[in-house]
C-alpha cells in the first residue's frame, strides 16, 4: 500500500478519509458534472480495493450498496484502502438511462480517450486516475431492460485469481464470464488489475435481497483480503457454474413466467407461457435442460427472439 495516494492532485495519507471530485465535463447549460471519489485509508498496510456503482446510469442497486456502506461506516478498512465511486455515470442517472447523452455505453468504451466521446472521456478518466492505484475491484451491476438477475459474481475462469477472489466474496453463485473487448473489466485486466462484476436485481428498481447480498459479499471479500476482521457469513453455499444461456421466445405475445430467480428447473419442466393478446392461442414454454434460473425477463410483452429466462448449468466441482 502506498504511503500517499494522489488523485487529481489531492494527496491522501494513511489513516485519512477524503472525498475528491474529478472534473469530467459540463452540461449544455454549463452545469459542471464532477465524478465523486471517496477514499478510505486504514491505519495499517494492505491492498487497495475499488468499488464502482452506476457505470450504467439506470442500475441503482450498486449505487445503494456503496451508499449504505459509506453511511454506516462499514466501508472503512482497518488495513489497506477502499476507493469508492458510488455513481460513475451521473449523466445516465439523471435521465434514468443506461448510457450517456450521445447513446454510448461507458462499459464498451474502454480504455477511452481524453479527446473522444463523453463515454470515452469517462473511461479514460477511470483508467488514468483510478486504475493505476488499485489492486482489486468490484463493479456493481443489475440486469437491464426489465431483466432481473439473481445475486451472482461474474468473472473469467481463465484467470485463476478471479475465482479465488470470487470465492472470497462468497455469493450464491459464481458464473464464468469471458472478458469482453472494450469493457472496464478487460481494460483493467490488461493493467494487471482484477475486477469482479456483481450482478443482482433489475434496472430502475431496488431489490433488498440484491443490495444486502452485495454489502455482505463486499465485507466478506474485505475480510478475505485481511482489510477487516469480521464479516457476515453466507446465507447459502456458493455454486460455481461453467456455462449459461438464455431461453428465447419462439413466438411474440405476452410472457408469463412460472419460475423464480434462483430456482432449480428440470428438463422439459413447464416454466412459462406466451399468449397472444386476443385470447385465441397460448404457447407453453419448457425447460431445455436441468439448470438453475439466474435471470428473468419481467417485461410482459415480448417479440420472437427476445430473451426470456437466463439459466446456468454444468457445476464446477
C-alpha positions as a Markdown table, in Angstrom:
| # | Residue | x | y | z |
|---|---|---|---|---|
| 1 | Unk | 0.0 | 0.0 | 0.0 |
| 2 | Unk | 1.5 | 3.4 | -1.0 |
| 3 | Unk | 2.2 | 5.9 | 1.8 |
| 4 | Unk | 0.4 | 8.6 | -0.2 |
| 5 | Unk | -2.5 | 8.2 | -2.7 |
| 6 | Unk | -2.7 | 11.0 | -5.2 |
| 7 | Unk | -5.9 | 11.6 | -7.1 |
| 8 | Unk | -6.2 | 14.7 | -9.3 |
| 9 | Unk | -3.5 | 16.4 | -7.2 |
| 10 | Unk | -5.2 | 15.6 | -3.9 |
| 11 | Unk | -2.9 | 13.7 | -1.5 |
| 12 | Unk | -4.5 | 11.2 | 0.9 |
| 13 | Unk | -2.2 | 9.8 | 3.6 |
| 14 | Unk | -2.5 | 6.5 | 5.6 |
| 15 | Unk | -5.4 | 6.7 | 8.1 |
| 16 | Unk | -7.2 | 9.6 | 6.3 |
| 17 | Unk | -10.6 | 9.9 | 4.7 |
| 18 | Unk | -11.2 | 12.2 | 1.7 |
| 19 | Unk | -13.8 | 13.0 | -0.9 |
| 20 | Unk | -12.3 | 14.1 | -4.2 |
| 21 | Unk | -14.2 | 15.4 | -7.2 |
| 22 | Unk | -12.9 | 14.6 | -10.6 |
| 23 | Unk | -13.9 | 17.1 | -13.3 |
| 24 | Unk | -15.4 | 15.4 | -16.3 |
| 25 | Unk | -17.3 | 17.8 | -18.5 |
| 26 | Unk | -20.3 | 20.2 | -18.5 |
| 27 | Unk | -23.9 | 20.0 | -19.4 |
| 28 | Unk | -25.1 | 22.2 | -22.3 |
| 29 | Unk | -26.4 | 24.6 | -19.6 |
| 30 | Unk | -22.7 | 25.0 | -18.4 |
| 31 | Unk | -23.5 | 23.0 | -15.2 |
| 32 | Unk | -20.4 | 21.1 | -14.3 |
| 33 | Unk | -20.6 | 17.4 | -13.8 |
| 34 | Unk | -18.0 | 16.0 | -11.4 |
| 35 | Unk | -17.2 | 12.4 | -10.5 |
| 36 | Unk | -17.0 | 12.0 | -6.7 |
| 37 | Unk | -14.4 | 9.6 | -5.4 |
| 38 | Unk | -14.4 | 8.6 | -1.7 |
| 39 | Unk | -11.0 | 7.4 | -0.3 |
| 40 | Unk | -10.9 | 5.5 | 2.9 |
| 41 | Unk | -7.4 | 4.6 | 4.2 |
| 42 | Unk | -6.8 | 2.2 | 7.0 |
| 43 | Unk | -4.1 | 2.7 | 9.6 |
| 44 | Unk | -2.2 | -0.4 | 8.5 |
| 45 | Unk | -0.7 | -1.7 | 5.3 |
| 46 | Unk | -3.0 | -3.7 | 3.0 |
| 47 | Unk | -4.4 | -3.9 | -0.6 |
| 48 | Unk | -6.4 | -1.2 | -2.4 |
| 49 | Unk | -9.9 | -2.2 | -3.3 |
| 50 | Unk | -12.1 | -0.2 | -5.8 |
| 51 | Unk | -15.9 | -0.2 | -5.5 |
| 52 | Unk | -17.8 | 1.2 | -8.5 |
| 53 | Unk | -21.6 | 1.6 | -9.0 |
| 54 | Unk | -23.7 | 3.3 | -11.6 |
| 55 | Unk | -21.5 | 2.7 | -14.6 |
| 56 | Unk | -24.8 | 2.2 | -16.2 |
| 57 | Unk | -27.0 | 5.1 | -15.0 |
| 58 | Unk | -30.2 | 3.2 | -14.6 |
| 59 | Unk | -28.6 | 0.4 | -12.4 |
| 60 | Unk | -29.4 | 1.6 | -8.9 |
| 61 | Unk | -28.7 | -1.4 | -6.6 |
| 62 | Unk | -24.9 | -0.9 | -6.8 |
| 63 | Unk | -25.2 | 2.8 | -6.0 |
| 64 | Unk | -27.3 | 1.9 | -3.0 |
| 65 | Unk | -24.9 | -0.8 | -1.9 |
| 66 | Unk | -22.0 | 1.6 | -1.8 |
| 67 | Unk | -24.1 | 4.4 | -0.3 |
| 68 | Unk | -25.2 | 2.3 | 2.6 |
| 69 | Unk | -21.6 | 1.2 | 3.3 |
| 70 | Unk | -20.5 | 4.8 | 3.3 |
| 71 | Unk | -23.4 | 5.8 | 5.5 |
| 72 | Unk | -22.9 | 3.1 | 8.2 |
| 73 | Unk | -19.1 | 3.3 | 8.1 |
| 74 | Unk | -18.6 | -0.4 | 7.2 |
| 75 | Unk | -16.7 | 0.7 | 4.2 |
| 76 | Unk | -13.8 | 1.9 | 6.3 |
| 77 | Unk | -11.0 | -0.7 | 6.4 |
| 78 | Unk | -8.6 | -1.4 | 9.3 |
| 79 | Unk | -5.9 | -2.3 | 6.8 |
| 80 | Unk | -5.4 | -1.1 | 3.2 |
| 81 | Unk | -7.6 | 1.3 | 1.3 |
| 82 | Unk | -11.1 | 1.4 | -0.2 |
| 83 | Unk | -11.7 | 3.7 | -3.1 |
| 84 | Unk | -15.4 | 4.1 | -3.6 |
| 85 | Unk | -17.2 | 5.6 | -6.6 |
| 86 | Unk | -21.0 | 5.1 | -5.9 |
| 87 | Unk | -22.1 | 6.9 | -9.1 |
| 88 | Unk | -19.8 | 6.8 | -12.1 |
| 89 | Unk | -22.4 | 7.8 | -14.8 |
| 90 | Unk | -24.2 | 10.8 | -13.4 |
| 91 | Unk | -25.5 | 11.7 | -16.9 |
| 92 | Unk | -27.4 | 8.4 | -17.3 |
| 93 | Unk | -28.5 | 8.6 | -13.6 |
| 94 | Unk | -30.1 | 12.0 | -14.2 |
| 95 | Unk | -32.0 | 10.7 | -17.3 |
| 96 | Unk | -32.8 | 7.2 | -16.0 |
| 97 | Unk | -30.9 | 5.6 | -18.9 |
| 98 | Unk | -28.1 | 3.1 | -19.3 |
| 99 | Unk | -25.6 | 5.2 | -21.3 |
| 100 | Unk | -24.6 | 8.9 | -21.7 |
| 101 | Unk | -26.4 | 11.6 | -23.7 |
| 102 | Unk | -24.8 | 10.5 | -27.0 |
| 103 | Unk | -26.2 | 7.0 | -26.5 |
| 104 | Unk | -22.8 | 5.4 | -25.9 |
| 105 | Unk | -22.2 | 2.7 | -23.3 |
| 106 | Unk | -19.3 | 3.5 | -21.0 |
| 107 | Unk | -18.7 | -0.2 | -20.4 |
| 108 | Unk | -18.0 | -0.7 | -24.1 |
| 109 | Unk | -15.8 | 2.4 | -24.3 |
| 110 | Unk | -12.6 | 1.4 | -22.5 |
| 111 | Unk | -9.7 | 2.2 | -22.4 |
| 112 | Unk | -11.2 | 5.5 | -23.5 |
| 113 | Unk | -9.8 | 8.7 | -24.9 |
| 114 | Unk | -9.4 | 12.2 | -23.5 |
| 115 | Unk | -10.5 | 13.7 | -26.9 |
| 116 | Unk | -13.2 | 11.1 | -27.6 |
| 117 | Unk | -16.9 | 10.9 | -26.9 |
| 118 | Unk | -18.3 | 11.6 | -23.4 |
| 119 | Unk | -18.3 | 7.8 | -22.7 |
| 120 | Unk | -14.7 | 7.5 | -23.7 |
| 121 | Unk | -13.7 | 10.6 | -21.7 |
| 122 | Unk | -15.2 | 9.0 | -18.5 |
| 123 | Unk | -13.5 | 5.7 | -19.3 |
| 124 | Unk | -10.2 | 7.5 | -19.9 |
| 125 | Unk | -10.5 | 9.2 | -16.5 |
| 126 | Unk | -11.0 | 5.9 | -14.7 |
| 127 | Unk | -8.1 | 4.3 | -16.5 |
| 128 | Unk | -5.6 | 7.1 | -15.8 |
| 129 | Unk | -6.7 | 8.5 | -12.4 |
| 130 | Unk | -8.0 | 5.4 | -10.6 |
| 131 | Unk | -6.9 | 2.1 | -12.0 |
| 132 | Unk | -3.2 | 2.6 | -11.5 |
| 133 | Unk | -3.8 | 3.0 | -7.8 |
| 134 | Unk | -5.8 | -0.2 | -7.1 |
| 135 | Unk | -5.2 | -3.9 | -6.7 |
| 136 | Unk | -8.7 | -5.3 | -6.9 |
| 137 | Unk | -12.2 | -4.1 | -7.7 |
| 138 | Unk | -15.9 | -4.9 | -7.6 |
| 139 | Unk | -18.1 | -3.3 | -10.3 |
| 140 | Unk | -21.7 | -3.5 | -9.3 |
| 141 | Unk | -24.4 | -4.0 | -11.9 |
| 142 | Unk | -28.0 | -5.1 | -12.3 |
| 143 | Unk | -30.0 | -6.7 | -15.2 |
| 144 | Unk | -31.0 | -4.3 | -17.9 |
| 145 | Unk | -34.2 | -3.7 | -19.9 |
| 146 | Unk | -36.7 | -5.2 | -17.4 |
| 147 | Unk | -34.4 | -8.3 | -16.8 |
| 148 | Unk | -33.7 | -9.2 | -13.2 |
| 149 | Unk | -30.7 | -11.2 | -12.0 |
| 150 | Unk | -30.2 | -13.5 | -9.0 |
| 151 | Unk | -27.2 | -12.3 | -7.0 |
| 152 | Unk | -24.0 | -13.6 | -8.8 |
| 153 | Unk | -20.4 | -12.8 | -9.3 |
| 154 | Unk | -19.2 | -12.9 | -13.0 |
| 155 | Unk | -15.5 | -13.4 | -13.7 |
| 156 | Unk | -13.3 | -15.0 | -16.3 |
| 157 | Unk | -12.3 | -18.5 | -15.2 |
| 158 | Unk | -9.3 | -18.3 | -17.5 |
| 159 | Unk | -7.8 | -16.1 | -14.8 |
| 160 | Unk | -7.3 | -18.3 | -11.7 |
| 161 | Unk | -7.1 | -15.4 | -9.3 |
| 162 | Unk | -10.6 | -14.3 | -10.3 |
| 163 | Unk | -12.1 | -17.5 | -9.0 |
| 164 | Unk | -10.2 | -17.1 | -5.7 |
| 165 | Unk | -11.4 | -13.6 | -5.2 |
| 166 | Unk | -15.0 | -14.6 | -6.2 |
| 167 | Unk | -14.9 | -17.3 | -3.6 |
| 168 | Unk | -13.8 | -14.7 | -1.1 |
| 169 | Unk | -16.9 | -12.7 | -1.9 |
| 170 | Unk | -18.9 | -15.9 | -1.4 |
| 171 | Unk | -22.0 | -15.1 | -3.4 |
| 172 | Unk | -24.9 | -17.6 | -4.0 |
| 173 | Unk | -23.4 | -18.3 | -7.4 |
| 174 | Unk | -20.3 | -17.6 | -9.5 |
| 175 | Unk | -20.6 | -17.6 | -13.2 |
| 176 | Unk | -17.9 | -18.0 | -15.9 |
| 177 | Unk | -18.0 | -14.8 | -18.0 |
| 178 | Unk | -15.2 | -14.2 | -20.5 |
| 179 | Unk | -13.5 | -10.8 | -20.7 |
| 180 | Unk | -15.4 | -8.6 | -23.2 |
| 181 | Unk | -13.5 | -6.3 | -25.5 |
| 182 | Unk | -13.6 | -2.6 | -24.5 |
| 183 | Unk | -15.2 | -3.4 | -21.2 |
| 184 | Unk | -14.0 | -1.9 | -17.9 |
| 185 | Unk | -13.1 | -5.4 | -16.6 |
| 186 | Unk | -10.9 | -6.3 | -19.6 |
| 187 | Unk | -9.2 | -2.9 | -19.7 |
| 188 | Unk | -8.3 | -3.2 | -16.0 |
| 189 | Unk | -7.0 | -6.8 | -16.5 |
| 190 | Unk | -4.6 | -5.5 | -19.2 |
| 191 | Unk | -3.2 | -3.3 | -16.4 |
| 192 | Unk | -2.9 | -6.4 | -14.2 |
| 193 | Unk | -5.9 | -5.3 | -12.0 |
| 194 | Unk | -8.6 | -7.9 | -11.1 |
| 195 | Unk | -12.2 | -6.6 | -11.1 |
| 196 | Unk | -15.2 | -8.8 | -10.3 |
| 197 | Unk | -18.6 | -8.0 | -11.6 |
| 198 | Unk | -21.5 | -8.3 | -9.2 |
| 199 | Unk | -24.9 | -8.7 | -10.9 |
| 200 | Unk | -28.2 | -8.6 | -9.0 |
| 201 | Unk | -31.6 | -7.2 | -9.3 |
| 202 | Unk | -33.2 | -5.1 | -12.1 |
| 203 | Unk | -32.5 | -1.7 | -13.5 |
| 204 | Unk | -34.5 | 1.3 | -12.1 |
| 205 | Unk | -35.7 | -0.8 | -9.2 |
| 206 | Unk | -34.3 | -1.5 | -5.7 |
| 207 | Unk | -34.0 | -5.2 | -4.6 |
| 208 | Unk | -33.4 | -5.5 | -0.9 |
| 209 | Unk | -32.1 | -9.1 | -1.4 |
| 210 | Unk | -29.6 | -7.9 | -4.1 |
| 211 | Unk | -28.5 | -4.9 | -2.0 |
| 212 | Unk | -27.9 | -6.9 | 1.2 |
| 213 | Unk | -26.1 | -9.7 | -0.7 |
| 214 | Unk | -23.9 | -7.1 | -2.3 |
| 215 | Unk | -23.0 | -5.5 | 1.0 |
| 216 | Unk | -22.3 | -8.8 | 2.8 |
| 217 | Unk | -20.3 | -10.1 | -0.1 |
| 218 | Unk | -18.1 | -7.0 | -0.2 |
| 219 | Unk | -17.5 | -7.3 | 3.5 |
| 220 | Unk | -16.6 | -10.9 | 3.1 |
| 221 | Unk | -14.1 | -10.1 | 0.3 |
| 222 | Unk | -12.6 | -7.3 | 2.5 |
| 223 | Unk | -12.2 | -9.9 | 5.3 |
| 224 | Unk | -10.6 | -12.4 | 2.9 |
| 225 | Unk | -8.1 | -9.6 | 1.8 |
| 226 | Unk | -7.4 | -9.0 | 5.6 |
| 227 | Unk | -8.8 | -5.5 | 5.4 |
| 228 | Unk | -11.3 | -6.1 | 8.2 |
| 229 | Unk | -11.6 | -8.8 | 10.9 |
| 230 | Unk | -15.3 | -9.6 | 10.8 |
| 231 | Unk | -17.9 | -10.2 | 8.0 |
| 232 | Unk | -21.3 | -11.8 | 7.7 |
| 233 | Unk | -21.5 | -15.5 | 6.9 |
| 234 | Unk | -23.1 | -16.5 | 3.6 |
| 235 | Unk | -26.8 | -17.4 | 3.6 |
| 236 | Unk | -26.2 | -20.2 | 1.1 |
| 237 | Unk | -23.4 | -22.3 | -0.2 |
| 238 | Unk | -21.7 | -20.8 | -3.3 |
| 239 | Unk | -22.2 | -22.8 | -6.5 |
| 240 | Unk | -19.8 | -22.3 | -9.5 |
| 241 | Unk | -21.3 | -22.6 | -13.0 |
| 242 | Unk | -19.3 | -23.2 | -16.1 |
| 243 | Unk | -22.0 | -22.3 | -18.6 |
| 244 | Unk | -25.1 | -20.2 | -19.0 |
| 245 | Unk | -27.6 | -19.5 | -21.8 |
| 246 | Unk | -30.8 | -17.6 | -22.5 |
| 247 | Unk | -34.1 | -19.3 | -23.3 |
| 248 | Unk | -35.6 | -17.1 | -26.1 |
| 249 | Unk | -39.1 | -16.6 | -27.3 |
| 250 | Unk | -40.3 | -18.6 | -30.2 |
| 251 | Unk | -43.4 | -16.5 | -30.5 |
| 252 | Unk | -44.4 | -12.9 | -30.0 |
| 253 | Unk | -47.1 | -12.1 | -27.4 |
| 254 | Unk | -47.5 | -11.7 | -23.6 |
| 255 | Unk | -45.0 | -13.6 | -21.5 |
| 256 | Unk | -45.8 | -15.2 | -18.1 |
| 257 | Unk | -43.0 | -16.9 | -16.1 |
| 258 | Unk | -43.7 | -19.8 | -13.7 |
| 259 | Unk | -40.3 | -19.7 | -12.1 |
| 260 | Unk | -38.4 | -17.6 | -9.6 |
| 261 | Unk | -34.9 | -16.3 | -9.5 |
| 262 | Unk | -32.5 | -18.9 | -8.0 |
| 263 | Unk | -34.9 | -21.8 | -8.7 |
| 264 | Unk | -33.7 | -25.2 | -9.9 |
| 265 | Unk | -35.6 | -26.4 | -13.0 |
| 266 | Unk | -35.8 | -29.8 | -14.6 |
| 267 | Unk | -35.5 | -30.8 | -18.3 |
| 268 | Unk | -38.9 | -30.5 | -20.0 |
| 269 | Unk | -40.5 | -28.8 | -16.9 |
| 270 | Unk | -43.2 | -26.2 | -17.8 |
| 271 | Unk | -41.6 | -22.9 | -16.9 |
| 272 | Unk | -43.9 | -20.3 | -18.5 |
| 273 | Unk | -46.2 | -19.4 | -21.5 |
| 274 | Unk | -46.6 | -16.8 | -24.2 |
| 275 | Unk | -50.2 | -15.8 | -25.0 |
| 276 | Unk | -51.4 | -13.8 | -27.9 |
| 277 | Unk | -53.5 | -10.8 | -26.7 |
| 278 | Unk | -56.8 | -11.7 | -28.2 |
| 279 | Unk | -57.5 | -14.9 | -26.2 |
| 280 | Unk | -57.1 | -17.5 | -29.0 |
| 281 | Unk | -53.7 | -19.0 | -28.6 |
| 282 | Unk | -51.3 | -19.8 | -25.7 |
| 283 | Unk | -47.9 | -21.4 | -26.2 |
| 284 | Unk | -46.3 | -23.3 | -23.3 |
| 285 | Unk | -42.6 | -22.9 | -22.6 |
| 286 | Unk | -40.5 | -25.9 | -21.4 |
| 287 | Unk | -37.0 | -26.1 | -19.9 |
| 288 | Unk | -34.4 | -27.3 | -22.4 |
| 289 | Unk | -32.2 | -28.9 | -19.7 |
| 290 | Unk | -31.6 | -29.3 | -16.0 |
| 291 | Unk | -30.4 | -25.9 | -14.8 |
| 292 | Unk | -30.8 | -23.0 | -12.3 |
| 293 | Unk | -32.6 | -19.8 | -13.1 |
| 294 | Unk | -30.2 | -16.8 | -12.8 |
| 295 | Unk | -32.2 | -14.2 | -14.7 |
| 296 | Unk | -35.8 | -13.5 | -15.7 |
| 297 | Unk | -37.4 | -11.1 | -18.2 |
| 298 | Unk | -40.1 | -9.2 | -16.3 |
| 299 | Unk | -41.5 | -7.4 | -19.4 |
| 300 | Unk | -44.9 | -8.9 | -20.3 |
| 301 | Unk | -44.8 | -8.0 | -24.0 |
| 302 | Unk | -42.1 | -9.9 | -26.0 |
| 303 | Unk | -41.2 | -10.4 | -29.6 |
| 304 | Unk | -39.9 | -13.5 | -31.3 |
| 305 | Unk | -36.2 | -14.0 | -30.3 |
| 306 | Unk | -36.4 | -11.9 | -27.1 |
| 307 | Unk | -34.5 | -13.3 | -24.0 |
| 308 | Unk | -37.0 | -14.8 | -21.5 |
| 309 | Unk | -35.1 | -16.8 | -18.9 |
| 310 | Unk | -31.4 | -16.9 | -18.2 |
| 311 | Unk | -30.2 | -20.3 | -16.8 |
| 312 | Unk | -26.8 | -21.6 | -15.6 |
| 313 | Unk | -25.7 | -25.2 | -15.8 |
| 314 | Unk | -22.6 | -27.5 | -15.6 |
| 315 | Unk | -21.4 | -27.1 | -12.0 |
| 316 | Unk | -17.7 | -26.8 | -11.4 |
| 317 | Unk | -16.6 | -29.4 | -8.9 |
